[in-house]
Protein backbone atom coordinates (compact mmCIF):
# COMPACT_ATOMS: atom_id res chain seq x y z
CA UNK A 1 0.00 0.00 0.00
CA UNK A 2 1.16 3.54 -0.77
CA UNK A 3 0.17 6.67 1.17
CA UNK A 4 0.31 10.09 -0.53
CA UNK A 5 -1.01 13.56 0.35
CA UNK A 6 -2.26 15.33 -2.80
CA UNK A 7 -3.51 18.81 -1.82
CA UNK A 8 -2.95 17.80 1.83
CA UNK A 9 -5.59 15.02 1.74
CA UNK A 10 -4.39 11.50 2.69
CA UNK A 11 -4.71 9.11 -0.27
CA UNK A 12 -4.18 5.34 -0.02
CA UNK A 13 -3.46 3.18 -3.07
CA UNK A 14 -2.68 -0.44 -3.75
CA UNK A 15 0.15 -1.64 -5.99
CA UNK A 16 -0.31 -4.07 -8.86
CA UNK A 17 -2.32 -4.01 -12.05
CA UNK A 18 -6.02 -4.33 -11.22
CA UNK A 19 -7.41 -2.56 -14.31
CA UNK A 20 -11.08 -3.38 -14.96
CA UNK A 21 -11.55 -4.84 -11.48
CA UNK A 22 -13.77 -3.15 -8.90
CA UNK A 23 -12.64 -2.25 -5.43
CA UNK A 24 -13.70 -0.82 -2.09
CA UNK A 25 -11.39 0.73 0.50
CA UNK A 26 -12.19 0.30 4.19
CA UNK A 27 -10.72 1.92 7.31
CA UNK A 28 -10.76 1.02 11.02
CA UNK A 29 -9.17 2.62 14.08
CA UNK A 30 -5.75 1.17 14.95
CA UNK A 31 -6.93 0.28 18.46
CA UNK A 32 -9.64 -1.99 17.05
CA UNK A 33 -13.17 -1.71 15.84
CA UNK A 34 -15.13 -2.39 12.71
CA UNK A 35 -13.90 -1.54 9.24
CA UNK A 36 -16.03 1.12 7.54
CA UNK A 37 -15.86 1.95 3.81
CA UNK A 38 -14.24 5.26 2.86
CA UNK A 39 -15.41 4.82 -0.75
CA UNK A 40 -19.12 5.26 -1.44
CA UNK A 41 -19.51 2.22 -3.70
CA UNK A 42 -17.33 -0.26 -5.51
CA UNK A 43 -15.07 1.70 -7.86
CA UNK A 44 -13.94 0.55 -11.28
CA UNK A 45 -10.14 0.48 -11.33
CA UNK A 46 -8.94 2.18 -14.52
CA UNK A 47 -5.27 2.14 -13.58
CA UNK A 48 -4.22 2.98 -10.05
CA UNK A 49 -6.68 1.79 -7.39
CA UNK A 50 -6.81 4.53 -4.76
CA UNK A 51 -9.09 6.40 -2.38
CA UNK A 52 -8.86 9.84 -0.82
CA UNK A 53 -9.56 9.89 2.91
CA UNK A 54 -10.48 13.51 3.73
CA UNK A 55 -11.84 12.55 7.16
CA UNK A 56 -8.54 11.06 8.38
CA UNK A 57 -7.20 13.10 11.29
CA UNK A 58 -3.52 14.17 11.28
CA UNK A 59 -1.53 12.20 13.86
CA UNK A 60 -4.07 9.36 14.07
CA UNK A 61 -3.25 5.75 13.17
CA UNK A 62 -5.67 3.65 11.12
CA UNK A 63 -5.91 0.20 9.54
CA UNK A 64 -6.77 0.20 5.81
CA UNK A 65 -8.02 -2.73 3.76
CA UNK A 66 -8.66 -3.09 0.01
CA UNK A 67 -11.40 -5.44 -1.21
CA UNK A 68 -10.95 -6.19 -4.94
CA UNK A 69 -13.27 -8.15 -7.24
CA UNK A 70 -12.21 -9.10 -10.76
CA UNK A 71 -9.32 -10.74 -12.51
CA UNK A 72 -5.69 -9.65 -12.32
CA UNK A 73 -4.35 -8.21 -15.58
CA UNK A 74 -1.32 -10.12 -16.71
CA UNK A 75 -0.09 -11.84 -19.85
CA UNK A 76 -1.23 -15.32 -18.81
CA UNK A 77 -4.66 -14.84 -20.39
CA UNK A 78 -8.13 -14.44 -18.94
CA UNK A 79 -8.69 -15.66 -15.43
CA UNK A 80 -11.98 -16.34 -13.66
CA UNK A 81 -13.40 -13.54 -11.52
CA UNK A 82 -12.07 -13.69 -8.00
CA UNK A 83 -12.14 -11.69 -4.75
CA UNK A 84 -9.07 -10.53 -2.89
CA UNK A 85 -8.60 -8.75 0.40
CA UNK A 86 -5.36 -6.85 1.00
CA UNK A 87 -4.48 -5.56 4.42
CA UNK A 88 -4.98 -4.47 6.99
CA UNK A 89 -2.20 -1.92 6.54
CA UNK A 90 -1.32 0.09 9.64
CA UNK A 91 -0.86 3.76 8.71
CA UNK A 92 -0.21 6.90 10.76
CA UNK A 93 -1.43 10.09 9.08
CA UNK A 94 1.40 12.64 9.00
CA UNK A 95 0.56 15.90 10.79
CA UNK A 96 3.14 17.66 8.59
CA UNK A 97 1.69 16.45 5.28
CA UNK A 98 -2.02 16.18 6.07
CA UNK A 99 -3.03 19.77 6.54
CA UNK A 100 -5.84 20.73 8.93
CA UNK A 101 -7.44 22.68 6.05
CA UNK A 102 -7.01 22.68 2.30
CA UNK A 103 -8.51 24.38 -0.72
CA UNK A 104 -8.63 23.50 -4.42
CA UNK A 105 -10.20 25.22 -7.45
CA UNK A 106 -11.05 23.76 -10.87
CA UNK A 107 -10.94 24.36 -13.71
CA UNK A 108 -7.86 26.41 -13.06
CA UNK A 109 -6.99 28.24 -15.23
CA UNK A 110 -10.47 28.77 -16.58
CA UNK A 111 -13.26 31.19 -17.37
CA UNK A 112 -16.82 31.21 -16.19
CA UNK A 113 -17.91 29.08 -13.25
CA UNK A 114 -15.32 27.53 -10.93
CA UNK A 115 -15.81 24.70 -8.43
CA UNK A 116 -14.16 25.29 -5.07
CA UNK A 117 -13.36 22.39 -2.74
CA UNK A 118 -12.80 23.16 0.94
CA UNK A 119 -11.24 20.44 3.09
CA UNK A 120 -11.35 20.43 6.90
CA UNK A 121 -9.66 17.51 8.66
CA UNK A 122 -11.76 15.30 10.91
CA UNK A 123 -14.70 12.95 10.72
CA UNK A 124 -18.04 14.27 9.40
CA UNK A 125 -19.55 13.55 12.81
CA UNK A 126 -17.11 15.96 14.53
CA UNK A 127 -18.22 19.50 15.31
CA UNK A 128 -18.21 21.80 12.27
CA UNK A 129 -15.37 24.32 11.94
CA UNK A 130 -15.99 28.05 11.71
CA UNK A 131 -14.68 29.16 8.35
CA UNK A 132 -14.47 31.83 5.72
CA UNK A 133 -13.65 31.57 2.02
CA UNK A 134 -13.15 34.54 -0.26
CA UNK A 135 -11.65 35.71 -3.54
CA UNK A 136 -9.01 38.46 -3.35
CA UNK A 137 -7.19 40.47 -5.97
CA UNK A 138 -3.39 40.65 -5.84
CA UNK A 139 -3.49 43.90 -3.83
CA UNK A 140 -5.21 41.96 -1.03
CA UNK A 141 -8.67 43.50 -1.53
CA UNK A 142 -11.52 41.03 -1.16
CA UNK A 143 -13.61 41.01 -4.33
CA UNK A 144 -16.07 38.25 -3.35
CA UNK A 145 -17.04 36.50 -0.12
CA UNK A 146 -17.95 32.89 -0.96
CA UNK A 147 -18.74 31.55 2.50
CA UNK A 148 -18.71 32.62 6.15
CA UNK A 149 -19.93 30.33 8.94
CA UNK A 150 -19.88 26.62 9.80
CA UNK A 151 -17.96 24.28 7.48
CA UNK A 152 -18.48 20.53 7.80
CA UNK A 153 -15.48 18.27 8.40
CA UNK A 154 -14.36 16.46 5.27
CA UNK A 155 -14.92 17.89 1.80
CA UNK A 156 -17.31 20.76 1.01
CA UNK A 157 -17.85 21.94 -2.57
CA UNK A 158 -18.85 25.50 -3.43
CA UNK A 159 -19.52 26.99 -6.85
CA UNK A 160 -18.26 30.45 -7.80
CA UNK A 161 -19.82 32.10 -10.82
CA UNK A 162 -16.73 34.26 -11.52
CA UNK A 163 -18.45 37.42 -10.32
CA UNK A 164 -17.50 40.01 -7.70
CA UNK A 165 -19.65 41.29 -4.78
CA UNK A 166 -21.62 43.61 -7.12
CA UNK A 167 -22.41 40.79 -9.56
CA UNK A 168 -19.96 41.97 -12.23
CA UNK A 169 -17.96 39.31 -14.07
CA UNK A 170 -14.31 39.57 -13.02
CA UNK A 171 -11.92 40.18 -15.87
CA UNK A 172 -9.06 37.85 -16.72
CA UNK A 173 -6.15 37.81 -14.30
CA UNK A 174 -4.75 36.18 -11.20
CA UNK A 175 -6.77 36.05 -7.97
CA UNK A 176 -6.16 34.52 -4.56
CA UNK A 177 -8.68 32.13 -3.02
CA UNK A 178 -8.26 32.27 0.77
CA UNK A 179 -9.88 29.77 3.10
CA UNK A 180 -9.56 29.83 6.88
CA UNK A 181 -11.18 27.34 9.27
CA UNK A 182 -10.73 27.47 13.05
CA UNK A 183 -7.74 29.77 12.54
CA UNK A 184 -5.92 27.53 10.02
CA UNK A 185 -5.31 29.17 6.60
CA UNK A 186 -5.09 27.69 3.11
CA UNK A 187 -4.63 29.60 -0.15
CA UNK A 188 -4.56 28.87 -3.86
CA UNK A 189 -4.07 31.13 -6.89
CA UNK A 190 -6.88 31.17 -9.44
CA UNK A 191 -6.10 32.20 -13.01
CA UNK A 192 -9.09 33.57 -14.95
CA UNK A 193 -8.80 33.79 -18.73
N, C-alpha and C positions, 0 to 999 in steps of 0.2 A: 504494500500500500504506500502511496505517496501523499504527502500533505503539502499543500501550497497555500498562499494567501493573496490571490488576485484582488486588488482594490481593498485589501485588509480583511477580506472575508475568508475564513478557513474553507478549504476545498480538499476533499479526499478523493483519491482515484486509485484504481486497481490496475496493475500491470498485466500485460498479455493482450492478445488479439481476440476480442469478443464481439467483433462487428456482426451486426444483425441478430445478436442475442438481446434479451431484455434483462433488466436488472433493477433491484431495489437496494437502497443503502439504509441501514439501520444503525441507531446509536443507543448506548446505555451508559449510565454513570459507571465510573471505574469501581466504585465501592459496592456495585451490585445493583440489581434491579432489572426490570424488563427492557428488552430492546424495543425501541419505537422507530418507525420509519422517518427519515428526514427528507425522502422524496415522496411526492404526492401519490404517484402511481408507478407501475413498472415503466421504465424508460427504455426506449430502443437505443442500443449502443451503436453509434455510427462511426466509431473510432475509439477515442478514449472514453472509458466508463468512469464518470465522476459525479460528484454532488457537492454543491455549495452548502455550507452549514452556518447560515447567518445567526442562528440562535446560540451557537457555541460561545461560552464565556471565556475570555482570556484568563489563563492561569488554571483552568479546570482540566481534569483528565477524564477522558471518555474511552469507551470500547466501541469500535466501529465494525460492522459486518456487511459484506456484500453478498446478496442472493442473486445468482445469475441463472437464467433459463435459456437454453438454446444449444447450439453446437459450436465447439471451438473452431476457429478458422485456421486451417493449416493445409498443407499440400497433400495430405493423405486421403483426400476425398471427403464426400459427405459423411457425416456421422449422425446417429440418431439423436433426437433432442434429449437433453439431460438437464439436471439441476445441480448446481454447485453452490456451496456456501464457503466463503473465504473470511477468515477472522475467527474470533475477534482480535482486532488490532488495538493495542493500548496506545493512546495518543494524548499528549498534553498540549493544549492550545497555547501558543507563544503569546505572552502579553506584549512583547515588542513588535510582533508582526500582525497580530489580530488587533486592530484598532478599536477603541470603544465606540467610535462613530466613523462613518464613511459616506461618501457621496459620489455619484456617477451620473453623467449626462449622455444621452444618445438620441439621435445621431449627433455626432460632434467630430468635425465641423458639420454644420447643417444650416438650413433655413426653414422658417415656419415653426411648427410645433416641435417641442423637445420633451422627451420623457426624462424625469429626474428620479433617481433611486436614492433614498435615504436609508442608511443602515445604522441601527443602534444595537450594540451587543446585548445579549441576554435572551432568555426564553420569552415567548409571546405572553406567557402567564405572569411574568414579572410586571411590576408597576411601570407605567408608561414614563418616558423621559419628557422633560420640558424642553422644547426645541424651537429653533427659528431657522428658516431657510430664505435666502434672498439673493437677488441678482444685483451686482454692483458693476459700475464702470471702472476703468483703470485709475480714476482719480480717487476712488473709494466711496463715491456717492451711490447710495442705494437707488436703483431705478425700478425695482419691483420686489415687493414682499410676497413670497410664495406660500409661506406657512408660519404661523406663530401659535404655540400651544402644545398640547400633549402629542407625542410621537410614540407609536407602539414599538416595542422591541422587535427585532428582526428587520425585515425589509418593507419599506413603505414606498409606493410609487406615486409621484405627482406628475401632472402634465402642465407645461408652461407653453402658452400660445405665442411666445416671442414678443409680447407687448410689455410696455412700461406701465407705471401706476395710472397714467391718464388714459390707457387703452391704445396708445400709438405704437405701431410696429417699430421695434428697434432696428436701426440700420446695421449693416454689416460691420463687424469689428470683433474685438476680443472683450469678453466680460468675465467676471469672477462670480462663481456660484459659491456662496458661503453657507455652511450648515453648522449649527452649534446645538448640542444636546447635553443637558446637565453640565454645562461648562466646558465640554470637550469640543474643539473645533475641527472641521474638515473643509477643504476648499478644492475646487477644480476650475480650470479655465474652460470657458465655452467660446468657441469660434463660430460667429454667425456670418454667413455668406451674403 
